[in-house]
Structures are given as C-alpha cells and as structure tokens.
C-alpha cells in the first residue's frame, strides 16, 4: 500500500506569513492538510503544539483571522480540514462556524472535545448534514466495541484513530497491540482509518499505512519546522513518502 499522510499546521505559528509558506510545502506532498485554529487550552495536545497555540494567540490570531487564512489557501480542489476545540466554535456561533467552513470548501472539522452523543455533538451532526461537511469522529483503543458500532453509523468518510492512550508527543511505540487495535476497527468501520498521535519517522508512517489508510503528522511537523525551518521541512516530508 502506498504511504499516505496528512500534515498539520497551527494557523499563525510562528506567524501568518510562515503559515502560508508552510502550507505551500505541505500541500505538495500531503493528501490533506489540517489547519488548527489556535486555542488557549488545547487539551489533546502535548507541549509542542500547546506552545504553538500560545504563540499564535500572542500574535493576535483570532478565529476570524484563521478563517481568512483558510479562505486564501482554499480552492475547490484543495484538501483542507479545520481542527479546533468547541469553545472556539461556540463563541463564534456553532452554525455560523460550520456554514463558513463549508463555503470555503473545507472537507471536514475535527473538534476532539465534543462526544457525538452529547447535545452539542448531536447539533454538530445535524449541521454536518445540512451543510455537507464532515464532523470527524475520534476513537481510541479504550473505546468500547458497543460505542464503536454507534460511531461507525455516523462516520461515512473517515475516522481518527488515536494510536495510543496519550497526548500528542508522549513516549510510545507501535507494536502488535497497535495492529490488533486497527484490525478490530476494521470490523466496525467501512470508511478510511487515519492514525493520529506519535507518527514521526518514515518507519512510523510505513507501520501505520500497513494496517490503516493514512498517517497524520502532528507534533513532529512543528518540531521539524522549529528546528530546521522551511528548507528542511520539505526534505523531511519527502522522506516520509520515499
């Protein structure tokens, strides 16, 4: 199976100008690029992405400015997703947020702190159907099989599978338990399975794509940018797919 990746950037980190340059590189090699709207308390994220969110907010990057960034990079044939937390969506007005994303040709929204079967999650699912935009569901190895059955019923495009019980940038390695976990998900999901957290190297990407459909590069993407800046980021991403 050909290795496929989705890459990640935090809008406005370390500046809006750098975000444009980074997107230009990532979009050449990634099947999808995920744009994170910065938030002050990103609970699913480890220190690298949390710090990127903090700096973006200090730079004055608001929800409106994040949408403006997406409007400038999005075209009808671009593969862009928006990731953020529910407070951002709620403060913007939920329907207004979903409608605006759909008008920008955004493929889907990742809002990790809203369970599908709570009131807010149910509202998002209704709006997803109204505006033809996907609200991406997240599962982990701790998700019970009964719950997987319910999530599978509303996941007709792809599902995010957290690779382990951790935040982004925890110490962890792929092993046979990971393979068994993904194989179990195949029993419930007909859609694509994307693996999130702790994908860093070409070897990690190969291990993920052996059993799943896509590997998502998160914290390591930002760490590479911090360490090497743009000229080396492209080499890093190309190496993941070589």
ABEGO torsion letter per residue (X at the ends): XBBBBBBBBBBGOABAAAAAAAAAAAAAABABBBBBBBBABBAABBAAAAAAAAAAAAAGBBAAAAAAAAAAABBAABBBBBBBBAAAAAAAEAAAAAAAAAAAGBABBBBAABBAABAAAAAAAAAAAAAGBBBBBBBBAABBAAAAAAAAAABAABBBBBABBBBBGBBBBBBAAAAAAAAAAAAABABBBBBBEGBABAAAAAAAAAABABBBBBAAAAAAAAAAEAAAAAAAAAAAAX
